[in-house]
Amino acid sequence: MKCLLVALVLLFWAPALAQAAAPSTAMTPTPDDRAKQWLTLVDDNNYADAYKQMGASARDKVSQQDFTAKIGGERTPLGAMSSRTLKDVKLAKTLPAMHAGQYAVVRYDSAFAHKPAAVESITLESENGAWSVISYFIN
């Protein structure tokens, strides 16, 4: 009888305890989902909104005008996006030349109309519980 009581308690209370122990993140996109959302703006040549959605630390380092010129200069020659597949996501507490924090580097194997094989790297920083893009590179 005692075993049955313990089993019933575990059956009904274990899921509630597990939810209470883990922070809810349903409203916060994962780093790769956030990177994809941001890349959609870049794919659509919506560089102004992509800039506005970047993290404060990134916007402090480059003006919107310079960002638009740089990213447009890199992306326009590549042509339209053909495909993008998640390569990897690496989490880190530090990055070179950055303060200690929570970072994610998301890489995609990508293909463009004029560059069939490329790797896009998006670095994100956790700001106030949400991921914000702080850098973007194409190799």
N, CA, C and O atoms as a GROMACS GRO file, in nm:
protein
  556
    1MET      N    1   0.081  -0.119   0.000
    1MET     CA    2   0.000   0.000   0.000
    1MET      C    3   0.086   0.127   0.000
    1MET      O    4   0.055   0.225  -0.067
    2LYS      N    5   0.196   0.122   0.077
    2LYS     CA    6   0.287   0.235   0.084
    2LYS      C    7   0.350   0.260  -0.053
    2LYS      O    8   0.366   0.376  -0.092
    3CYS      N    9   0.387   0.155  -0.125
    3CYS     CA   10   0.446   0.169  -0.258
    3CYS      C   11   0.347   0.229  -0.355
    3CYS      O   12   0.384   0.312  -0.439
    4LEU      N   13   0.220   0.190  -0.345
    4LEU     CA   14   0.117   0.244  -0.431
    4LEU      C   15   0.100   0.393  -0.406
    4LEU      O   16   0.084   0.470  -0.500
    5LEU      N   17   0.103   0.434  -0.281
    5LEU     CA   18   0.089   0.574  -0.245
    5LEU      C   19   0.206   0.656  -0.302
    5LEU      O   20   0.185   0.765  -0.356
    6VAL      N   21   0.328   0.605  -0.288
    6VAL     CA   22   0.446   0.672  -0.341
    6VAL      C   23   0.436   0.682  -0.493
    6VAL      O   24   0.468   0.786  -0.550
    7ALA      N   25   0.392   0.576  -0.558
    7ALA     CA   26   0.378   0.575  -0.704
    7ALA      C   27   0.275   0.679  -0.748
    7ALA      O   28   0.298   0.750  -0.846
    8LEU      N   29   0.163   0.688  -0.678
    8LEU     CA   30   0.061   0.786  -0.714
    8LEU      C   31   0.112   0.929  -0.694
    8LEU      O   32   0.086   1.016  -0.778
    9VAL      N   33   0.183   0.952  -0.585
    9VAL     CA   34   0.239   1.085  -0.561
    9VAL      C   35   0.336   1.122  -0.673
    9VAL      O   36   0.331   1.233  -0.726
   10LEU      N   37   0.423   1.030  -0.710
   10LEU     CA   38   0.519   1.056  -0.817
   10LEU      C   39   0.448   1.077  -0.951
   10LEU      O   40   0.487   1.162  -1.030
   11LEU      N   41   0.344   0.999  -0.974
   11LEU     CA   42   0.271   1.009  -1.100
   11LEU      C   43   0.209   1.147  -1.117
   11LEU      O   44   0.213   1.204  -1.226
   12PHE      N   45   0.151   1.200  -1.010
   12PHE     CA   46   0.081   1.328  -1.021
   12PHE      C   47   0.168   1.450  -0.991
   12PHE      O   48   0.144   1.556  -1.048
   13TRP      N   49   0.267   1.437  -0.905
   13TRP     CA   50   0.346   1.552  -0.865
   13TRP      C   51   0.476   1.567  -0.943
   13TRP      O   52   0.526   1.679  -0.954
   14ALA      N   53   0.531   1.460  -0.997
   14ALA     CA   54   0.659   1.469  -1.068
   14ALA      C   55   0.653   1.566  -1.186
   14ALA      O   56   0.744   1.648  -1.202
   15PRO      N   57   0.548   1.560  -1.272
   15PRO     CA   58   0.545   1.656  -1.382
   15PRO      C   59   0.537   1.801  -1.333
   15PRO      O   60   0.601   1.889  -1.391
   16ALA      N   61   0.461   1.826  -1.228
   16ALA     CA   62   0.451   1.961  -1.175
   16ALA      C   63   0.583   2.007  -1.117
   16ALA      O   64   0.622   2.122  -1.135
   17LEU      N   65   0.653   1.918  -1.047
   17LEU     CA   66   0.784   1.953  -0.992
   17LEU      C   67   0.884   1.979  -1.103
   17LEU      O   68   0.965   2.071  -1.092
   18ALA      N   69   0.881   1.900  -1.208
   18ALA     CA   70   0.973   1.920  -1.320
   18ALA      C   71   0.950   2.055  -1.386
   18ALA      O   72   1.045   2.124  -1.422
   19GLN      N   73   0.822   2.094  -1.402
   19GLN     CA   74   0.793   2.224  -1.462
   19GLN      C   75   0.838   2.337  -1.371
   19GLN      O   76   0.888   2.438  -1.419
   20ALA      N   77   0.820   2.321  -1.242
   20ALA     CA   78   0.859   2.427  -1.149
   20ALA      C   79   1.010   2.442  -1.144
   20ALA      O   80   1.060   2.553  -1.124
   21ALA      N   81   1.083   2.334  -1.163
   21ALA     CA   82   1.229   2.339  -1.155
   21ALA      C   83   1.292   2.401  -1.279
   21ALA      O   84   1.397   2.464  -1.271
   22ALA      N   85   1.228   2.384  -1.395
   22ALA     CA   86   1.285   2.434  -1.520
   22ALA      C   87   1.219   2.566  -1.557
   22ALA      O   88   1.096   2.577  -1.552
   23PRO      N   89   1.298   2.668  -1.594
   23PRO     CA   90   1.237   2.794  -1.634
   23PRO      C   91   1.162   2.777  -1.765
   23PRO      O   92   1.206   2.702  -1.853
   24SER      N   93   1.053   2.844  -1.778
   24SER     CA   94   0.973   2.838  -1.900
   24SER      C   95   1.042   2.920  -2.008
   24SER      O   96   1.076   3.036  -1.986
   25THR      N   97   1.061   2.862  -2.125
   25THR     CA   98   1.125   2.933  -2.235
   25THR      C   99   1.041   2.926  -2.361
   25THR      O  100   1.091   2.953  -2.471
   26ALA      N  101   0.912   2.890  -2.347
   26ALA     CA  102   0.827   2.877  -2.465
   26ALA      C  103   0.816   3.008  -2.542
   26ALA      O  104   0.801   3.006  -2.664
   27MET      N  105   0.823   3.120  -2.474
   27MET     CA  106   0.809   3.249  -2.540
   27MET      C  107   0.942   3.298  -2.599
   27MET      O  108   0.942   3.391  -2.680
   28THR      N  109   1.053   3.239  -2.560
   28THR     CA  110   1.184   3.283  -2.606
   28THR      C  111   1.234   3.190  -2.715
   28THR      O  112   1.252   3.070  -2.690
   29PRO      N  113   1.256   3.240  -2.836
   29PRO     CA  114   1.308   3.152  -2.940
   29PRO      C  115   1.448   3.102  -2.905
   29PRO      O  116   1.523   3.169  -2.836
   30THR      N  117   1.480   2.983  -2.953
   30THR     CA  118   1.614   2.929  -2.938
   30THR      C  119   1.710   3.014  -3.022
   30THR      O  120   1.666   3.088  -3.110
   31PRO      N  121   1.840   3.004  -2.996
   31PRO     CA  122   1.933   3.086  -3.075
   31PRO      C  123   1.920   3.063  -3.226
   31PRO      O  124   1.925   3.158  -3.304
   32ASP      N  125   1.902   2.936  -3.268
   32ASP     CA  126   1.892   2.912  -3.412
   32ASP      C  127   1.759   2.964  -3.468
   32ASP      O  128   1.756   3.010  -3.583
   33ASP      N  129   1.651   2.958  -3.391
   33ASP     CA  130   1.525   3.015  -3.438
   33ASP      C  131   1.537   3.167  -3.449
   33ASP      O  132   1.488   3.226  -3.545
   34ARG      N  133   1.600   3.230  -3.351
   34ARG     CA  134   1.618   3.375  -3.354
   34ARG      C  135   1.706   3.416  -3.472
   34ARG      O  136   1.680   3.516  -3.539
   35ALA      N  137   1.812   3.338  -3.495
   35ALA     CA  138   1.900   3.366  -3.609
   35ALA      C  139   1.824   3.356  -3.740
   35ALA      O  140   1.840   3.440  -3.829
   36LYS      N  141   1.739   3.253  -3.753
   36LYS     CA  142   1.659   3.237  -3.876
   36LYS      C  143   1.563   3.355  -3.895
   36LYS      O  144   1.546   3.404  -4.007
   37GLN      N  145   1.500   3.400  -3.787
   37GLN     CA  146   1.410   3.515  -3.796
   37GLN      C  147   1.485   3.637  -3.848
   37GLN      O  148   1.437   3.710  -3.936
   38TRP      N  149   1.603   3.658  -3.793
   38TRP     CA  150   1.683   3.774  -3.834
   38TRP      C  151   1.730   3.760  -3.977
   38TRP      O  152   1.728   3.857  -4.053
   39LEU      N  153   1.772   3.640  -4.015
   39LEU     CA  154   1.820   3.617  -4.152
   39LEU      C  155   1.710   3.637  -4.255
   39LEU      O  156   1.738   3.675  -4.369
   40THR      N  157   1.586   3.613  -4.217
   40THR     CA  158   1.474   3.639  -4.309
   40THR      C  159   1.471   3.786  -4.348
   40THR      O  160   1.445   3.818  -4.464
   41LEU      N  161   1.496   3.875  -4.254
   41LEU     CA  162   1.503   4.018  -4.285
   41LEU      C  163   1.616   4.047  -4.383
   41LEU      O  164   1.600   4.123  -4.478
   42VAL      N  165   1.732   3.987  -4.358
   42VAL     CA  166   1.847   4.009  -4.445
   42VAL      C  167   1.819   3.951  -4.584
   42VAL      O  168   1.852   4.014  -4.685
   43ASP      N  169   1.759   3.831  -4.590
   43ASP     CA  170   1.726   3.770  -4.719
   43ASP      C  171   1.631   3.859  -4.800
   43ASP      O  172   1.638   3.862  -4.923
   44ASP      N  173   1.543   3.930  -4.730
   44ASP     CA  174   1.445   4.019  -4.795
   44ASP      C  175   1.501   4.158  -4.822
   44ASP      O  176   1.426   4.248  -4.860
   45ASN      N  177   1.632   4.177  -4.800
   45ASN     CA  178   1.697   4.308  -4.817
   45ASN      C  179   1.638   4.414  -4.724
   45ASN      O  180   1.643   4.533  -4.753
   46ASN      N  181   1.582   4.371  -4.613
   46ASN     CA  182   1.524   4.462  -4.515
   46ASN      C  183   1.631   4.492  -4.408
   46ASN      O  184   1.616   4.455  -4.292
   47TYR      N  185   1.736   4.559  -4.451
   47TYR     CA  186   1.851   4.582  -4.366
   47TYR      C  187   1.820   4.678  -4.251
   47TYR      O  188   1.879   4.668  -4.144
   48ALA      N  189   1.728   4.771  -4.272
   48ALA     CA  190   1.694   4.866  -4.166
   48ALA      C  191   1.632   4.793  -4.047
   48ALA      O  192   1.669   4.818  -3.933
   49ASP      N  193   1.538   4.704  -4.073
   49ASP     CA  194   1.476   4.628  -3.964
   49ASP      C  195   1.575   4.529  -3.903
   49ASP      O  196   1.573   4.505  -3.782
   50ALA      N  197   1.661   4.471  -3.986
   50ALA     CA  198   1.763   4.379  -3.933
   50ALA      C  199   1.852   4.455  -3.835
   50ALA      O  200   1.887   4.403  -3.729
   51TYR      N  201   1.888   4.576  -3.870
   51TYR     CA  202   1.970   4.659  -3.781
   51TYR      C  203   1.897   4.688  -3.651
   51TYR      O  204   1.954   4.676  -3.543
   52LYS      N  205   1.771   4.727  -3.661
   52LYS     CA  206   1.692   4.762  -3.542
   52LYS      C  207   1.677   4.643  -3.448
   52LYS      O  208   1.666   4.661  -3.327
   53GLN      N  209   1.677   4.522  -3.503
   53GLN     CA  210   1.661   4.403  -3.420
   53GLN      C  211   1.793   4.348  -3.366
   53GLN      O  212   1.794   4.249  -3.293
   54MET      N  213   1.903   4.410  -3.402
   54MET     CA  214   2.032   4.368  -3.348
   54MET      C  215   2.045   4.411  -3.203
   54MET      O  216   1.975   4.502  -3.158
   55GLY      N  217   2.134   4.347  -3.131
   55GLY     CA  218   2.158   4.380  -2.992
   55GLY      C  219   2.216   4.519  -2.976
   55GLY      O  220   2.279   4.573  -3.067
   56ALA      N  221   2.194   4.575  -2.858
   56ALA     CA  222   2.243   4.710  -2.829
   56ALA      C  223   2.394   4.720  -2.844
   56ALA      O  224   2.445   4.820  -2.893
   57SER      N  225   2.466   4.615  -2.802
   57SER     CA  226   2.612   4.621  -2.810
   57SER      C  227   2.659   4.629  -2.956
   57SER      O  228   2.761   4.691  -2.984
   58ALA      N  229   2.586   4.566  -3.047
   58ALA     CA  230   2.621   4.573  -3.189
   58ALA      C  231   2.586   4.709  -3.247
   58ALA      O  232   2.665   4.766  -3.323
   59ARG      N  233   2.470   4.762  -3.211
   59ARG     CA  234   2.429   4.893  -3.263
   59ARG      C  235   2.518   5.005  -3.211
   59ARG      O  236   2.533   5.108  -3.276
   60ASP      N  237   2.577   4.985  -3.092
   60ASP     CA  238   2.669   5.085  -3.038
   60ASP      C  239   2.798   5.093  -3.118
   60ASP      O  240   2.868   5.195  -3.114
   61LYS      N  241   2.832   4.987  -3.190
   61LYS     CA  242   2.959   4.981  -3.262
   61LYS      C  243   2.950   5.022  -3.408
   61LYS      O  244   3.052   5.055  -3.469
   62VAL      N  245   2.829   5.021  -3.465
   62VAL     CA  246   2.816   5.054  -3.606
   62VAL      C  247   2.684   5.129  -3.628
   62VAL      O  248   2.582   5.097  -3.567
   63SER      N  249   2.689   5.230  -3.714
   63SER     CA  250   2.567   5.305  -3.744
   63SER      C  251   2.479   5.224  -3.839
   63SER      O  252   2.526   5.130  -3.904
   64GLN      N  253   2.352   5.261  -3.846
   64GLN     CA  254   2.261   5.191  -3.937
   64GLN      C  255   2.306   5.209  -4.082
   64GLN      O  256   2.298   5.115  -4.161
   65GLN      N  257   2.354   5.327  -4.115
   65GLN     CA  258   2.401   5.354  -4.251
   65GLN      C  259   2.520   5.264  -4.287
   65GLN      O  260   2.524   5.205  -4.395
   66ASP      N  261   2.617   5.254  -4.196
   66ASP     CA  262   2.734   5.170  -4.222
   66ASP      C  263   2.696   5.022  -4.228
   66ASP      O  264   2.747   4.947  -4.312
   67PHE      N  265   2.605   4.980  -4.138
   67PHE     CA  266   2.559   4.841  -4.139
   67PHE      C  267   2.492   4.808  -4.272
   67PHE      O  268   2.521   4.705  -4.332
   68THR      N  269   2.402   4.895  -4.316
   68THR     CA  270   2.329   4.872  -4.441
   68THR      C  271   2.425   4.864  -4.559
   68THR      O  272   2.411   4.776  -4.645
   69ALA      N  273   2.522   4.953  -4.563
   69ALA     CA  274   2.619   4.951  -4.672
   69ALA      C  275   2.704   4.824  -4.670
   69ALA      O  276   2.728   4.763  -4.774
   70LYS      N  277   2.747   4.784  -4.551
   70LYS     CA  278   2.833   4.665  -4.539
   70LYS      C  279   2.757   4.538  -4.574
   70LYS      O  280   2.806   4.457  -4.654
   71ILE      N  281   2.641   4.519  -4.516
   71ILE     CA  282   2.569   4.394  -4.540
   71ILE      C  283   2.515   4.388  -4.682
   71ILE      O  284   2.514   4.281  -4.744
   72GLY      N  285   2.471   4.501  -4.733
   72GLY     CA  286   2.426   4.504  -4.873
   72GLY      C  287   2.540   4.473  -4.968
   72GLY      O  288   2.521   4.403  -5.068
   73GLY      N  289   2.658   4.526  -4.937
   73GLY     CA  290   2.775   4.500  -5.020
   73GLY      C  291   2.818   4.354  -5.018
   73GLY      O  292   2.874   4.304  -5.116
   74GLU      N  293   2.793   4.285  -4.907
   74GLU     CA  294   2.829   4.144  -4.897
   74GLU      C  295   2.722   4.054  -4.958
   74GLU      O  296   2.755   3.956  -5.025
   75ARG      N  297   2.596   4.085  -4.935
   75ARG     CA  298   2.488   3.995  -4.977
   75ARG      C  299   2.446   4.012  -5.123
   75ARG      O  300   2.418   3.913  -5.189
   76THR      N  301   2.440   4.134  -5.174
   76THR     CA  302   2.391   4.159  -5.309
   76THR      C  303   2.466   4.077  -5.415
   76THR      O  304   2.401   4.018  -5.501
   77PRO      N  305   2.600   4.072  -5.413
   77PRO     CA  306   2.671   3.994  -5.515
   77PRO      C  307   2.642   3.843  -5.509
   77PRO      O  308   2.662   3.772  -5.608
   78LEU      N  309   2.596   3.794  -5.395
   78LEU     CA  310   2.569   3.650  -5.381
   78LEU      C  311   2.441   3.608  -5.452
   78LEU      O  312   2.425   3.490  -5.485
   79GLY      N  313   2.352   3.701  -5.476
   79GLY     CA  314   2.224   3.667  -5.538
   79GLY      C  315   2.126   3.612  -5.435
   79GLY      O  316   2.150   3.619  -5.315
   80ALA      N  317   2.018   3.559  -5.485
   80ALA     CA  318   1.910   3.511  -5.399
   80ALA      C  319   1.953   3.390  -5.317
   80ALA      O  320   2.037   3.310  -5.359
   81MET      N  321   1.894   3.379  -5.198
   81MET     CA  322   1.915   3.263  -5.110
   81MET      C  323   1.851   3.141  -5.176
   81MET      O  324   1.735   3.146  -5.218
   82SER      N  325   1.928   3.032  -5.186
   82SER     CA  326   1.875   2.907  -5.243
   82SER      C  327   1.840   2.807  -5.134
   82SER      O  328   1.732   2.747  -5.137
   83SER      N  329   1.930   2.788  -5.038
   83SER     CA  330   1.904   2.694  -4.929
   83SER      C  331   1.988   2.731  -4.807
   83SER      O  332   2.092   2.796  -4.816
   84ARG      N  333   1.938   2.685  -4.691
   84ARG     CA  334   2.009   2.712  -4.565
   84ARG      C  335   1.978   2.595  -4.472
   84ARG      O  336   1.862   2.565  -4.443
   85THR      N  337   2.085   2.530  -4.424
   85THR     CA  338   2.072   2.415  -4.335
   85THR      C  339   2.156   2.440  -4.210
   85THR      O  340   2.273   2.477  -4.219
   86LEU      N  341   2.094   2.419  -4.095
   86LEU     CA  342   2.167   2.438  -3.970
   86LEU      C  343   2.288   2.346  -3.965
   86LEU      O  344   2.276   2.225  -3.980
   87LYS      N  345   2.404   2.405  -3.943
   87LYS     CA  346   2.529   2.329  -3.931
   87LYS      C  347   2.558   2.298  -3.785
   87LYS      O  348   2.579   2.182  -3.749
   88ASP      N  349   2.558   2.402  -3.699
   88ASP     CA  350   2.579   2.379  -3.556
   88ASP      C  351   2.545   2.504  -3.476
   88ASP      O  352   2.535   2.614  -3.530
   89VAL      N  353   2.529   2.483  -3.347
   89VAL     CA  354   2.506   2.590  -3.250
   89VAL      C  355   2.604   2.567  -3.136
   89VAL      O  356   2.606   2.460  -3.076
   90LYS      N  357   2.684   2.668  -3.108
   90LYS     CA  358   2.780   2.658  -2.998
   90LYS      C  359   2.750   2.766  -2.896
   90LYS      O  360   2.743   2.885  -2.930
   91LEU      N  361   2.733   2.725  -2.771
   91LEU     CA  362   2.708   2.819  -2.662
   91LEU      C  363   2.839   2.851  -2.592
   91LEU      O  364   2.926   2.764  -2.581
   92ALA      N  365   2.854   2.974  -2.545
   92ALA     CA  366   2.978   3.015  -2.477
   92ALA      C  367   2.946   3.123  -2.374
   92ALA      O  368   2.849   3.197  -2.388
   93LYS      N  369   3.029   3.129  -2.273
   93LYS     CA  370   3.016   3.235  -2.171
   93LYS      C  371   3.109   3.351  -2.201
   93LYS      O  372   3.091   3.460  -2.147
   94THR      N  373   3.209   3.329  -2.285
   94THR     CA  374   3.300   3.435  -2.326
   94THR      C  375   3.331   3.420  -2.474
   94THR      O  376   3.329   3.310  -2.529
   95LEU      N  377   3.360   3.532  -2.536
   95LEU     CA  378   3.407   3.536  -2.674
   95LEU      C  379   3.521   3.636  -2.680
   95LEU      O  380   3.527   3.728  -2.598
   96PRO      N  381   3.613   3.621  -2.775
   96PRO     CA  382   3.724   3.716  -2.785
   96PRO      C  383   3.673   3.860  -2.795
   96PRO      O  384   3.581   3.889  -2.871
   97ALA      N  385   3.734   3.948  -2.719
   97ALA     CA  386   3.705   4.092  -2.716
   97ALA      C  387   3.565   4.125  -2.667
   97ALA      O  388   3.516   4.236  -2.691
   98MET      N  389   3.499   4.031  -2.599
   98MET     CA  390   3.365   4.055  -2.544
   98MET      C  391   3.367   4.034  -2.394
   98MET      O  392   3.449   3.959  -2.342
   99HIS      N  393   3.277   4.100  -2.324
   99HIS     CA  394   3.263   4.081  -2.180
   99HIS      C  395   3.201   3.944  -2.152
   99HIS      O  396   3.141   3.884  -2.240
  100ALA      N  397   3.216   3.897  -2.031
  100ALA     CA  398   3.155   3.769  -1.994
  100ALA      C  399   3.004   3.782  -2.007
  100ALA      O  400   2.947   3.885  -1.969
  101GLY      N  401   2.941   3.681  -2.058
  101GLY     CA  402   2.796   3.683  -2.077
  101GLY      C  403   2.750   3.548  -2.127
  101GLY      O  404   2.814   3.447  -2.102
  102GLN      N  405   2.639   3.547  -2.197
  102GLN     CA  406   2.587   3.424  -2.254
  102GLN      C  407   2.574   3.447  -2.405
  102GLN      O  408   2.500   3.534  -2.450
  103TYR      N  409   2.649   3.367  -2.481
  103TYR     CA  410   2.657   3.384  -2.626
  103TYR      C  411   2.622   3.254  -2.697
  103TYR      O  412   2.632   3.145  -2.640
  104ALA      N  413   2.580   3.267  -2.821
  104ALA     CA  414   2.557   3.152  -2.907
  104ALA      C  415   2.611   3.186  -3.046
  104ALA      O  416   2.588   3.296  -3.097
  105VAL      N  417   2.683   3.094  -3.105
  105VAL     CA  418   2.729   3.109  -3.242
  105VAL      C  419   2.654   3.004  -3.323
  105VAL      O  420   2.670   2.884  -3.302
  106VAL      N  421   2.573   3.052  -3.417
  106VAL     CA  422   2.490   2.965  -3.500
  106VAL      C  423   2.548   2.968  -3.641
  106VAL      O  424   2.567   3.075  -3.699
  107ARG      N  425   2.575   2.849  -3.695
  107ARG     CA  426   2.631   2.841  -3.831
  107ARG      C  427   2.537   2.762  -3.920
  107ARG      O  428   2.478   2.662  -3.880
  108TYR      N  429   2.526   2.810  -4.043
  108TYR     CA  430   2.443   2.744  -4.144
  108TYR      C  431   2.527   2.714  -4.267
  108TYR      O  432   2.610   2.795  -4.309
  109ASP      N  433   2.504   2.596  -4.326
  109ASP     CA  434   2.553   2.568  -4.461
  109ASP      C  435   2.450   2.630  -4.554
  109ASP      O  436   2.333   2.592  -4.553
  110SER      N  437   2.495   2.724  -4.636
  110SER     CA  438   2.402   2.800  -4.718
  110SER      C  439   2.443   2.797  -4.864
  110SER      O  440   2.560   2.776  -4.898
  111ALA      N  441   2.346   2.819  -4.950
  111ALA     CA  442   2.371   2.828  -5.094
  111ALA      C  443   2.296   2.950  -5.146
  111ALA      O  444   2.181   2.975  -5.110
  112PHE      N  445   2.364   3.026  -5.231
  112PHE     CA  446   2.307   3.143  -5.294
  112PHE      C  447   2.314   3.125  -5.445
  112PHE      O  448   2.386   3.038  -5.494
  113ALA      N  449   2.241   3.206  -5.518
  113ALA     CA  450   2.239   3.195  -5.664
  113ALA      C  451   2.378   3.202  -5.725
  113ALA      O  452   2.408   3.130  -5.820
  114HIS      N  453   2.465   3.290  -5.670
  114HIS     CA  454   2.598   3.308  -5.727
  114HIS      C  455   2.710   3.253  -5.638
  114HIS      O  456   2.828   3.274  -5.666
  115LYS      N  457   2.673   3.184  -5.533
  115LYS     CA  458   2.772   3.120  -5.445
  115LYS      C  459   2.706   2.994  -5.389
  115LYS      O  460   2.634   2.999  -5.289
  116PRO      N  461   2.731   2.882  -5.455
  116PRO     CA  462   2.659   2.759  -5.417
  116PRO      C  463   2.700   2.697  -5.284
  116PRO      O  464   2.628   2.614  -5.230
  117ALA      N  465   2.814   2.736  -5.230
  117ALA     CA  466   2.858   2.680  -5.102
  117ALA      C  467   2.914   2.792  -5.014
  117ALA      O  468   3.016   2.852  -5.045
  118ALA      N  469   2.844   2.817  -4.904
  118ALA     CA  470   2.887   2.921  -4.811
  118ALA      C  471   2.851   2.877  -4.670
  118ALA      O  472   2.766   2.790  -4.650
  119VAL      N  473   2.918   2.937  -4.572
  119VAL     CA  474   2.884   2.916  -4.432
  119VAL      C  475   2.850   3.052  -4.374
  119VAL      O  476   2.933   3.144  -4.374
  120GLU      N  477   2.728   3.065  -4.324
  120GLU     CA  478   2.686   3.188  -4.257
  120GLU      C  479   2.703   3.167  -4.107
  120GLU      O  480   2.661   3.064  -4.054
  121SER      N  481   2.764   3.263  -4.040
  121SER     CA  482   2.784   3.258  -3.895
  121SER      C  483   2.716   3.378  -3.832
  121SER      O  484   2.743   3.492  -3.867
  122ILE      N  485   2.627   3.349  -3.739
  122ILE     CA  486   2.554   3.453  -3.668
  122ILE      C  487   2.587   3.438  -3.521
  122ILE      O  488   2.568   3.331  -3.463
  123THR      N  489   2.637   3.545  -3.459
  123THR     CA  490   2.665   3.543  -3.316
  123THR      C  491   2.554   3.619  -3.246
  123THR      O  492   2.516   3.729  -3.286
  124LEU      N  493   2.501   3.557  -3.140
  124LEU     CA  494   2.394   3.617  -3.062
  124LEU      C  495   2.437   3.630  -2.918
  124LEU      O  496   2.521   3.554  -2.868
  125GLU      N  497   2.378   3.729  -2.851
  125GLU     CA  498   2.404   3.751  -2.709
  125GLU      C  499   2.270   3.751  -2.637
  125GLU      O  500   2.171   3.803  -2.688
  126SER      N  501   2.268   3.692  -2.519
  126SER     CA  502   2.147   3.694  -2.439
  126SER      C  503   2.137   3.831  -2.371
  126SER      O  504   2.224   3.869  -2.293
  127GLU      N  505   2.030   3.904  -2.402
  127GLU     CA  506   2.005   4.035  -2.344
  127GLU      C  507   1.865   4.033  -2.282
  127GLU      O  508   1.766   4.017  -2.353
  128ASN      N  509   1.859   4.051  -2.152
  128ASN     CA  510   1.730   4.053  -2.082
  128ASN      C  511   1.646   3.928  -2.111
  128ASN      O  512   1.525   3.937  -2.127
  129GLY      N  513   1.712   3.814  -2.118
  129GLY     CA  514   1.642   3.687  -2.137
  129GLY      C  515   1.605   3.653  -2.280
  129GLY      O  516   1.537   3.554  -2.303
  130ALA      N  517   1.649   3.733  -2.377
  130ALA     CA  518   1.619   3.705  -2.518
  130ALA      C  519   1.749   3.712  -2.599
  130ALA      O  520   1.842   3.783  -2.562
  131TRP      N  521   1.753   3.638  -2.707
  131TRP     CA  522   1.872   3.636  -2.793
  131TRP      C  523   1.867   3.753  -2.891
  131TRP      O  524   1.764   3.779  -2.953
  132SER      N  525   1.980   3.823  -2.904
  132SER     CA  526   1.994   3.934  -2.998
  132SER      C  527   2.118   3.911  -3.083
  132SER      O  528   2.223   3.872  -3.032
  133VAL      N  529   2.105   3.936  -3.212
  133VAL     CA  530   2.218   3.921  -3.305
  133VAL      C  531   2.318   4.032  -3.278
  133VAL      O  532   2.282   4.149  -3.265
  134ILE      N  533   2.447   3.992  -3.271
  134ILE     CA  534   2.551   4.094  -3.254
  134ILE      C  535   2.654   4.091  -3.367
  134ILE      O  536   2.731   4.186  -3.383
  135SER      N  537   2.656   3.983  -3.447
  135SER     CA  538   2.744   3.984  -3.565
  135SER      C  539   2.697   3.881  -3.667
  135SER      O  540   2.627   3.784  -3.635
  136TYR      N  541   2.739   3.905  -3.792
  136TYR     CA  542   2.702   3.819  -3.904
  136TYR      C  543   2.818   3.815  -4.002
  136TYR      O  544   2.872   3.919  -4.041
  137PHE      N  545   2.857   3.694  -4.041
  137PHE     CA  546   2.966   3.676  -4.137
  137PHE      C  547   2.928   3.568  -4.237
  137PHE      O  548   2.856   3.474  -4.205
  138ILE      N  549   2.978   3.582  -4.358
  138ILE     CA  550   2.963   3.481  -4.462
  138ILE      C  551   3.101   3.438  -4.505
  138ILE      O  552   3.184   3.522  -4.541
  139ASN      N  553   3.128   3.309  -4.501
  139ASN     CA  554   3.257   3.254  -4.547
  139ASN      C  555   3.234   3.175  -4.673
  139ASN      O  556   3.329   3.120  -4.729
   0.00000   0.00000   0.00000
